[in-house]
């Protein structure tokens, strides 16, 4: 199985088009670490949430770690974004 490093917008777009647990997890890493710029913990929570829903247990762990740094409002925004993504994909 090929493994892609998610260090560019093109790779993030590819993962969105092929939404498996590993691709979604990698997007969480990109946003959590700010590999393409500034870190976005709300977006990272969204992607880790989606990866966890697709069966990645490591994503659930990272989602919880990020949630400890977010406000309730931010967590709600991340959850809304995840639901919207599921609705459209």
N, C-alpha and C positions, 0 to 999 in steps of 0.2 A: 504494500500500500504506500502510495506517495505521500509525503508530508510537505506541506507548503508553509513557509514562514510568512506570516501576515504582516509584512512591513510596508505595504503600499496600498493606496486606495484601490488599485486594480484587483489586488488579491481580496480585499474586503468585499468588493462587488461580486467577485466570483463565489465567495462563500455564501453571500446572500442568495445567489442564484441556485446554489446546490446546498440547501440547508440541512446538512447532517450534523450530528452532535459535535464532531470534531471541528468542523468549520465554524460553527456558532461559538464554540469554546475559544477558538483562536481569535475570533472577533472580540470576545470579552477581554482577552489578554491585550490585544492592540489598544483598546480603549482604556483599560485599567492602567497600563504602563505608559501610555502616551507615545507609542512607537512612531506615530505619524504626526506628532505635534504635542499639544497639551492633553493630558489625561482627562477623560470624561467619565466619571464614576457612575453617573446615571445611565449612560449608554452601556457601560461595562456591565452593570447590574442587569440591564435588559438582555444582553447577549448571554450572560451566564445563566440567567433564568431560562431562556429558550434552550440552551444546551442541556441544562438539567432536565427540562421537560422531555428532551430527546434521549435521555438516559445516561448522561455524563455525570457521574457522582462527584468528580473533582470540581465541576462547574458549580454544583450546589454549595460546596465548601467555600469557594471564592465569592459566590454571591452573598453568603452570610458574612464573610469578612468585610466586604464592601458595604453591606447594609449597616454595619456598626459605625461607619463613617458618614452615613447619609442621614438627612432629616426624614421625618415621616412623609413630608411633601415630596421630597426627591424620590423616595421609594415608591410612592403612589404614581409619580410620573413615569418611572421606569416600568412599573407594572402595566400602566396604560399603554405605553409604547410597545411592550411585548405582546399584549392582547391585540393591538392594532396590527402588528407584524403578522401574527398568526391568522388574523382575519383576512389579510391580503395575500398570504402565501399559502 
